Each structure stands twice: as structure tokens, then as C-alpha cells.
């Protein structure tokens, strides 16, 4: 990327090269990825502590008293660590930061493609750079809670418009159309289709695992009822593991994402068919508006549902304070 406000068009590079997005996108995308990894890491360790604590407690009944006491200590420590991890995760609010940084990144991406395709609100070349920088500044400050997670060394006016963005904007509309089709429309359609398939597959796998664990718990219960001499009771461990599998599935929202991603992929496929019929530049601007609306709609719904879930603990605490 260029550090200039107005990159020079005097370059021999082809406009069909991969588009370099503004630095703000890189910052927000990196911050979102880091927050997402931290959030799920805390959740993985929390679930592991619950399962480990349950397994240690179940095993303590079939070993000698000395080992049994140590297993009780291990179970207590595991559950205590799980509580501590839950509290730390709540204080860090990585989930909410992940949602907000992702919204910033995707908003920057949408604005950038509107810029390079000369689509509203960047159809007019007058005060173009100022308008785009103002747009990015608005996006960046729309979520002030996560500004500290973005790289602070990049100012609002630095690396906002890359050379490739300016070259593509100045290219003939047919080239802009081709790049937009390949790097935006088709790229997003394939991404959503693959993610829909992957989430559907993972949903089935975790569901089968949870059902297997519950069946195993039922089998243990029947075996203990038939043979009272059995001292190893794995029912608490198996039910905890099954509940953890269900909790993980809902936390990752495999089923919901498989559905919404599939719908978005189909909508983009329909729009790709319309793209083949475009024969003038005005039609490109209208198509970009429809495509970006389709992509933004999925992001907006995802953020609204996810952010609402992330804020639920705060709402519960507020309600409790008000009742007190």
C-alpha cells in the first residue's frame, strides 16, 4: 500500500492485480481474528475443565482412598479454574470486540469496493479522497470500545487509498466490472458456499457425538441398575461431556450459520447471473449496490444477533441491580 493520500496513476501494473484494501481493514481484520481466537480459547479450556473435573470425580470412586482424595482435589481445582476462566472471559469481552472489529473490517471492504467501482456514494470524482477518508474515519469511530485494539500507529490519513485502488478506479468500466466480478462477487459466493457446507458438516458431527454420549450414559445407567456391584458410575461424566458438546455447537452456531451462509451464497449466485447481462457503466453501479447490500445484510444480522448475545450478561446484571 502507498502512504500517500492520492496514489499516482502513473504505474504500469495491471488493474486486474489483487486489490490492496486500506490499512484500517488490515487492522480491524487482525484484531477481530485475535479476539475470536482468544474467546474460543477461553471457552475450550472452560469446557475442558468441566469434563476433566467430572471425570476425576467419577474415577475417585473406584480407586483407593489416597488416590481418591487426590482425584477429588484435581476435580475441585479443575472446576475452580473453570470458574476463573469464565470470569476472566467476561471481563475481557473478547466476543464483543470480535463482533465490532469484524463489522469495521467488513464496512471498510464494502466502502473500498464502492470506491473502486465508482458506485455511490463515491461516484463523483470531486473531493473524492476527502470523502473516502471521512467515510473510513466514521467507520473507525463507530465502535469506540475497540479503538484500543486497532494498531495505534496508523493515523486517519495514512494508507487510506492504495495505488491498486486508485488504478482500478481510473481503469475502463469493463475492467472494473471484471475485477469486481472475480475478486468480490465470485470470491464471496465461493466463500459463503464453502462455509455453509463446512458448518453443516460440523453440526452433524457434533450432534452425532452428543447423541452417542447420551446413549452411552443411558447404557451405563442400565448396567448399574442390572448389576448393582458396579462401582464406576460414568453417568455424570458422560452427561457433562454431552452437555459440553451441545454447548459448543450452539456457541459456534453451526446450524444457523449453515443456513444463513447458504441463503447468501444463493443470492450472490443469482446476482452473478444478472452481472452477465450488464452492458453499461450505470448498470455496474446498480449491481454493486445490490451485491454489497446482500453481503452487508448478512453481516448486519449476524452482528445484531451476536452482539445481543454478548451483551446479555450485562443486561442480566443490570436487571438484577434494578430489582435490588
Secondary structure in CASP SS format (residue, H / E / C, confidence):
PFRMAT SS
TARGET T0000
AUTHOR 0000-0000-0000
METHOD secondary structure of the structure
MODEL  1
X C 1.00
X C 1.00
X C 1.00
X C 1.00
X C 1.00
X C 1.00
X C 1.00
X C 1.00
X C 1.00
X C 1.00
X C 1.00
X C 1.00
X C 1.00
X C 1.00
X C 1.00
X C 1.00
X C 1.00
X C 1.00
X C 1.00
X C 1.00
X C 1.00
X C 1.00
X H 1.00
X H 1.00
X H 1.00
X H 1.00
X H 1.00
X H 1.00
X H 1.00
X H 1.00
X H 1.00
X H 1.00
X H 1.00
X H 1.00
X H 1.00
X H 1.00
X H 1.00
X H 1.00
X H 1.00
X H 1.00
X H 1.00
X H 1.00
X H 1.00
X H 1.00
X H 1.00
X H 1.00
X H 1.00
X H 1.00
X H 1.00
X H 1.00
X H 1.00
X H 1.00
X H 1.00
X H 1.00
X H 1.00
X H 1.00
X H 1.00
X H 1.00
X H 1.00
X H 1.00
X H 1.00
X H 1.00
X C 1.00
X C 1.00
X H 1.00
X H 1.00
X H 1.00
X H 1.00
X H 1.00
X H 1.00
X H 1.00
X H 1.00
X H 1.00
X H 1.00
X H 1.00
X H 1.00
X H 1.00
X H 1.00
X H 1.00
X H 1.00
X H 1.00
X H 1.00
X H 1.00
X H 1.00
X H 1.00
X H 1.00
X H 1.00
X H 1.00
X H 1.00
X H 1.00
X H 1.00
X H 1.00
X C 1.00
X H 1.00
X H 1.00
X H 1.00
X H 1.00
X H 1.00
X H 1.00
X H 1.00
X H 1.00
X H 1.00
X H 1.00
X H 1.00
X H 1.00
X H 1.00
X H 1.00
X H 1.00
X H 1.00
X H 1.00
X H 1.00
X H 1.00
X H 1.00
X H 1.00
X H 1.00
X H 1.00
X C 1.00
X C 1.00
X C 1.00
X C 1.00
X C 1.00
X C 1.00
X C 1.00
X C 1.00
X C 1.00
X C 1.00
X C 1.00
X H 1.00
X H 1.00
X H 1.00
X H 1.00
X H 1.00
X H 1.00
X H 1.00
X H 1.00
X H 1.00
X H 1.00
X H 1.00
X H 1.00
X H 1.00
X H 1.00
X H 1.00
X H 1.00
X H 1.00
X H 1.00
X H 1.00
X H 1.00
X H 1.00
X H 1.00
X C 1.00
X C 1.00
X C 1.00
X C 1.00
X C 1.00
X C 1.00
X C 1.00
X C 1.00
X C 1.00
X C 1.00
X C 1.00
X C 1.00
X C 1.00
X H 1.00
X H 1.00
X H 1.00
X H 1.00
X H 1.00
X H 1.00
X H 1.00
X H 1.00
X C 1.00
X C 1.00
X H 1.00
X H 1.00
X H 1.00
X H 1.00
X H 1.00
X H 1.00
X H 1.00
X H 1.00
X H 1.00
X H 1.00
X H 1.00
X H 1.00
X H 1.00
X H 1.00
X H 1.00
X H 1.00
X H 1.00
X H 1.00
X H 1.00
X H 1.00
X H 1.00
X H 1.00
X H 1.00
X H 1.00
X H 1.00
X H 1.00
X H 1.00
X H 1.00
X H 1.00
X H 1.00
X H 1.00
X H 1.00
X H 1.00
X H 1.00
X H 1.00
X H 1.00
X H 1.00
X H 1.00
X H 1.00
X H 1.00
X H 1.00
X H 1.00
X H 1.00
X H 1.00
X H 1.00
X H 1.00
X H 1.00
X H 1.00
X H 1.00
X H 1.00
X H 1.00
X H 1.00
X H 1.00
X H 1.00
X C 1.00
X C 1.00
X C 1.00
X C 1.00
X C 1.00
X C 1.00
X C 1.00
X C 1.00
X H 1.00
X H 1.00
X H 1.00
X H 1.00
X H 1.00
X H 1.00
X H 1.00
X H 1.00
X H 1.00
X H 1.00
X H 1.00
X H 1.00
X H 1.00
X H 1.00
X H 1.00
X H 1.00
X H 1.00
X H 1.00
X C 1.00
X H 1.00
X H 1.00
X H 1.00
X H 1.00
X H 1.00
X H 1.00
X H 1.00
X H 1.00
X H 1.00
X H 1.00
X H 1.00
X H 1.00
X H 1.00
X H 1.00
X H 1.00
X H 1.00
X H 1.00
X H 1.00
X H 1.00
X H 1.00
X H 1.00
X H 1.00
X C 1.00
X C 1.00
X C 1.00
X C 1.00
X C 1.00
X H 1.00
X H 1.00
X H 1.00
X H 1.00
X H 1.00
X H 1.00
X H 1.00
X H 1.00
X H 1.00
X H 1.00
X H 1.00
X H 1.00
X H 1.00
X H 1.00
X H 1.00
X H 1.00
X H 1.00
X H 1.00
X H 1.00
X H 1.00
X H 1.00
X H 1.00
X H 1.00
X H 1.00
X H 1.00
X H 1.00
X H 1.00
X H 1.00
X H 1.00
X H 1.00
X H 1.00
X H 1.00
X H 1.00
X H 1.00
X H 1.00
X H 1.00
X H 1.00
X H 1.00
X H 1.00
X H 1.00
X H 1.00
X H 1.00
X H 1.00
X C 1.00
END
